[in-house]
């Protein structure tokens, strides 16, 4: 695949782009720096400050409100020394052609063993010594940072992201730890069901499905839903390490494994490298999880799970929050149960959609959402996390629009949410996890956006590939399916499209054929036959492709239907509201998945079905 994309990127002028590290930047006083040495020192000061700053609101004692999980004999096995098989498996998944870290050793050098695991055997010996109390080599934990521009003012250092280049050898023990911790978290329910970030079998589509399904249910019951999309400032860099070690211990992770993880963080240094190879002086990093480390998302998820547990406890103590929770209709197996406590009520409600540090919060009233956000801001602050007032936005998911009558209440007032001294702007649409969510639940703008992405791909590679009869036909099809169709149909399993939406998609899908079946020496009719055959085999046409993606997520829905996951629980209805007469044209998501064998409504919770 590298051989495919490198020539394409060169042909369209995408290769060799600079990261932006030599861009003139402003110092702490706003004075623009032009000298290369001054710019380099400015970047070093910026990252040194960013990675070594603690919030004054940090409260280490707050974690005592969470749950203490005892360490068992099974959890103690997490701290066992790595076996050769684990080392080989971790080495095999290292990606080739990646920039090395401070030790300048490429990943390919660890994969040169044929029959005898000479290199891996020596590496395992070193890992065993580290596990048994030895010091981790400094080259394994030090980082060289490259600067990448994000958006906004190019002279503002806050508008850049640092990418860390780490040692490939040091990634092997980290991958072993990640594999062990991931299996442990899934087996022991360490992470909340609302969290879908960096977890096996889950993706951004899961949470996008929940948002769209909630919107569909709200329109069905004529219930306006109030959402807030929360953005955190430098979330991974703000994790307090001392609190992190305590959280890991309270999760039941053995001290031996925590000590190995801690060694990778204690005494860690970083430096900034410019595009011309010039590097800054080393500076120590004492705050946050390691940038660029495969273990960091999992560590953040475990830390964030403790934060959310305290948030849920605080929710259960607030009457306004409890009165405005989005609660689902009871299933058959839930009828006749004991009295529900406030904490159980919060845990069974749909209040949050999470993907790592991207969070969406939902309530049935503006007052309830304001109380929820106040609690979130306060608890996050005590854990050292900061909610970005500028990037956090609110969205009112309106009930189905109809002409105003005497029986219909007036539309809700503009949404104004203030929480803990912050005021969040209202938006009519928000791009959440790659999907466009708007206040009326209309897919038109989302499909138009997807269409533009597909056309952009065709234009990008058109001159050098799609419009050239000499270009390999199968290469055209592979690229068309890998980029253009993926850009067009991302998240389609969460859509409830109407016939007009399908017509728009076909208008994009079908014109891609003429540019792709331009094959030298074939008449047009034969080209069309080849195209139809390839498309039929590759994706079964537009409807077939959408159905295939529905089937993909239906497996997750079937699995979680028995476990009560938030994603499938929304196949039930929402408590309260007005019952609409008949099946509305927007009530189609549940129909899609019921047609694929997924139980709907109360059937999803009846063990006899």
Secondary structure, 3 states (H helix, E strand, C coil): CHHHHHHHHHHCCCCCCCCCCCCCEECCCCCEECCHHHHHHHHHHHHHHHCCCCCCCCCHHHHHHCCCCCCCHHHHHHHCCCCHHHHHHHHHCCCCCCCCCCCCCCHHHHHCCCCCCHHHHHHHHHHHHHHCCCCCCHHHHCEEEEEEECCCCCCCHHHEEEEEECCHHHHHHHHHHHHHHHHHHHHCCCCCCCECCCCCCCCHHHHHHHHHHHHHHHHHHCCCEEEEEECECCCHHHCCHHHHHHHHHHCCCCHHHHHHHHHHHCCCEEEEECCCCCECCCEECCCCCCCCCCCHHHHHHHHHHHHHHHHHHHHHCCHHHHHCCCCECCCHHHCCCCCCCHHHHHHHCCCEEEECCEEEEEECCHHHHHHHHHHHHHHHHHCCCCECCCCCEEEEECCCCCCCCCCCCCCCCCCCEEECCEEEEECCEEEECCEEEECCCCCHHHHHHHHHHHHHHHHHHHHHHHCCCCCCHHHHHHHHHHHHHHHHHCCHHHCCCCHHHHHHHHHHHCCHHHHHCCCCCCCHHHHHHHHHHHHHHHCCHHHHHHHHHHHHHHHHHHHHHCCCCHHHHCCCCECCCCCCCCCCCCCCHHHHHHHCCCCCHHHHHCCCC
